[in-house]
Amino acid sequence: MSKKKFLNAFTILELVAVVAILSLLLVIAYANYGKQLGYNHVALAKAHLLDISNRQNNYLRQYQVYAQDLTELGVTVDKTLASHYKIVLVDVKNGPEHIGYRVKAVPKTSSEDNSTGVLSLNHLGQTSDNWNH
């Protein structure tokens, strides 16, 4: 009887194990990527609300009243933000007794990336409870 040489090769079981491990790592990486995108969208919304607040303050200094809508402030919402949030200016008051405004970023969907909910900022710099989450 002759001795057979054993080839140095992977067995099917070893290949299946490698594919399973790589698949698991890919699932974890994708979940973290989606979560990070959500954080980025929230950060973009917050930055936009702060920009609007700054514009409102400049408008108040110039005209002694707050702007009634975003077009008066020259605000345009970029496509990325607009696909995830609706930006609205609400509660604008310019009367002798009350003066102020509130600007909100309302999620368009209730998906995981918008889990923080509605973000808001008012004329006093007060933010919604979920601002720091």
N, C-alpha and C positions, 0 to 999 in steps of 0.2 A: 504494500500500500504506500502510496505517495502522500507526502504531507501537503496539504493545501495551504496556500498563502492567504492570510486574512488581509483584506484591503482596509486601509484606514479611511473609513467613510462613516457618515452619520446615518443612524437608523431612523426610520419613520417616526418612532416615538420621540427621539431627540429633536427632530425637526418640528413636530407638533408642539413640544414644550417650548421651544424658542418662539414659535409663532404666537402661542398663547401669552407668553410673557410680554412680547412686543405689543400685542393687542391691548393688554391691560395698561401698559405704559402710555399708549396712544389715547386710550379712554381718559385716563387721569389728566394727561396734558391738555386734551380738548376741553375738558370740564374747567380746568384752571384758565384756559384761554378765554372761554365764554364769560367766566366770572370777571376776569380782568377787563374785558370789553365793557361789561356793565359798569365797573368802577370808572372807566374812562368816560362813558356817556354821562354819568352823574357829575363828574368833575367838570365836563364841558358845560353842562347845564348850570352849575353853580357859577362858573366863570362868566357865563352869559348874563346871569341875573345880577352879578356884581357890576358888570359893564353897564347894564341898563340903569342900575342905581346911581352910578357915577354920572351918567348922562342926564338923569333926572335932576341931580344936584346942580349940574352946570346949567340946565334949562331953568331951574328955579332962580339961580343967581342972575341970569340974563333977563327973564320975563316976570319974575316975582310970583309965578304960579308953576305948578307941575304940569307936564304934558299929559294930555288926555289919552293918547294912544302911541304906540311904538313908532309909527311913521313920522310923527312930529320930532322924535328923537333921532331919526335917521337909522333906526335899528333894522338890520336884516339878519335873519336866522339862517345859518349855513345848513346845507342839505343833510349832513350827518346828524346834527342836533334836531332838525325838523323831522327827521324820520323816527325819532324816539320820543320827543317832547313837543308839546304845544306851549309856546311862551305867551302869556297873557298879562296885561296890565289891568289891575282891578282896584276898586275902592279909591279912585283918584278923587281927592277932596281939595277944593281951593277956596272954600268959604271963609268968612271972617272968624268963625268959631273953630273950625277944623281944617287942617291942611295936612295932606299926606297921600300916600299911595302904597300899594302892595303889588309886587310882580311875582308871578308864579310860573313854574315849569311843571306842566301836567303830563304824566306819562301817557303815551298813545296806546300802549299795551300793558298788560299786567304780567309781562314776562319776567324772568329772573333778573335780567339786566336792569329793570326798572323797579326792583323790589323796594327801593326806598320810598316810593310813593311821590306825592306832590311836594315839591320844594318851593318855599316862598321866602321872600325878603321884603321888608317894609322900609319906609322912609327913615325910621330910627335905627336901621341896621339890624333889627331883630329878625331872626331866621326861624323857619319852622323847626319843630322838635326833632325831626329826622335829619337835619342838616349835617350833623357830625357823625352819622352812622355810615 
